[in-house]
Each structure stands twice: as structure tokens, then as C-alpha cells.
């Protein structure tokens, strides 16, 4: 099965760019998420960390929506 896929992939011109593009896309998204999490306010992080432990789910979701 792998030889079948490899045979078709080698016939495509420029196929070697796909792994590089996938890596760059992954790296860009990963760095964006790291930057976004690093820039979050502490009270937002505390609020989200308390959500799984909230006794009233409706209250926790309503507070976050406002």
C-alpha cells in the first residue's frame, strides 16, 4: 500500500513543498496560541480555570457571556 502511495506522490511536481508548508502552518498557529495565552489577563485565566469546578453551570456560563 505504501509503494502505491509513494509512486503517485513522486509523480506530482512540487510535492516536496507540502510537508514544509504544513510545518510552517503548524508552527505559525502554535506560536500564535502561545502569544495569545501569554497575553491573557490573569482574571480571565482564573475564571476559565474555575469553570470545571463551578457548582452552578448556568451561573458560570452567564458570567462569562457578559
Secondary structure as UniProt FT lines:
FT   HELIX           2..10
FT   TURN            13..15
FT   HELIX           16..38
FT   HELIX           42..50
FT   HELIX           51..53
FT   HELIX           57..65
//
